[in-house]
Amino acid sequence: MTMNATIRRQGGAAVMTIPPAFLKLLDLDIGSQVELSVESGGLVAKPLTRLMRKRFTAEELLKGAEHVAELNRDTAWAREGDPVGREII
């Protein structure tokens, strides 16, 4: 599939409109990132792979929370006393 596009100025940047058919074909949307390169005298834009964010269960997020009270007891000394510098209280 080929289409023509015109490079125009917007602010201090040169911009080119990507036809909706190409966006759909490449599963891209506004805000998607592409890698630009020059190959054989042509401009090539390749979609960057999307990073999959791991979804955590509540159980995974709370794992180790039973140790928070112990950690607070062990570090209480660091929270006692008057400020000595530019601490935010």
C-alpha positions as CSV (number, residue, x, y, z in Angstrom):
1,M,0.0,0.0,0.0
2,T,1.4,3.4,-0.9
3,M,0.0,6.9,-0.3
4,N,1.5,10.4,-0.6
5,A,2.0,12.8,2.3
6,T,3.2,16.4,2.5
7,I,5.8,17.6,5.0
8,R,4.7,20.9,6.5
9,R,5.9,23.2,9.3
10,Q,4.1,23.3,12.6
11,G,5.8,25.5,15.1
12,G,9.5,24.7,14.9
13,A,9.0,21.2,13.7
14,A,8.5,19.5,10.4
15,V,5.4,17.2,10.5
16,M,3.8,14.7,8.2
17,T,0.3,13.4,8.4
18,I,-0.1,9.6,8.6
19,P,-3.2,8.4,6.9
20,P,-5.7,6.6,9.1
21,A,-5.5,3.4,7.0
22,F,-1.7,3.1,7.9
23,L,-2.4,3.7,11.6
24,K,-5.0,1.0,11.6
25,L,-2.8,-1.4,9.6
26,L,0.0,-1.0,12.0
27,D,-2.2,-0.9,15.2
28,L,-0.9,2.6,16.0
29,D,-2.7,5.5,17.6
30,I,-2.1,9.1,18.5
31,G,0.9,9.1,20.9
32,S,2.4,5.9,19.6
33,Q,6.1,5.9,19.2
34,V,8.0,4.9,16.0
35,E,11.7,4.5,15.3
36,L,12.9,6.5,12.3
37,S,15.7,5.5,10.1
38,V,17.0,6.1,6.6
39,E,17.4,3.0,4.4
40,S,18.4,3.0,0.7
41,G,17.6,6.7,0.6
42,G,14.1,6.4,2.0
43,L,12.6,7.3,5.4
44,V,11.5,4.2,7.3
45,A,9.2,4.5,10.4
46,K,8.9,1.3,12.4
47,P,6.5,1.0,15.4
48,L,8.3,0.6,18.7
49,T,7.2,-2.5,20.5
50,R,4.8,-1.8,23.4
51,L,6.0,-2.7,26.8
52,M,3.6,-5.0,28.5
53,R,3.0,-3.9,32.1
54,K,2.6,-6.8,34.5
55,R,-0.7,-6.8,36.3
56,F,-0.4,-7.7,40.0
57,T,-3.1,-9.4,42.1
58,A,-3.9,-7.9,45.5
59,E,-2.2,-10.9,47.1
60,E,1.0,-10.2,45.2
61,L,0.9,-6.5,46.1
62,L,0.4,-7.2,49.8
63,K,3.1,-9.9,49.9
64,G,5.6,-9.0,52.7
65,A,3.2,-6.4,54.2
66,E,3.2,-8.4,57.4
67,H,6.8,-7.2,58.0
68,V,5.9,-3.5,57.9
69,A,5.3,-3.2,61.6
70,E,8.6,-4.9,62.4
71,L,10.4,-2.6,59.9
72,N,8.7,0.5,61.6
73,R,9.9,-0.7,65.0
74,D,13.5,-1.3,63.7
75,T,13.7,2.1,62.1
76,A,11.9,4.2,64.8
77,W,15.2,5.6,65.9
78,A,15.7,7.3,62.6
79,R,12.4,9.2,62.9
80,E,13.0,10.5,66.4
81,G,14.6,13.8,67.3
82,D,14.6,17.3,65.9
83,P,15.3,18.2,62.3
84,V,18.9,19.1,61.7
85,G,18.9,20.3,58.1
86,R,16.4,21.0,55.4
87,E,14.1,18.0,56.1
88,I,10.4,18.3,55.1
89,I,8.3,17.6,58.2
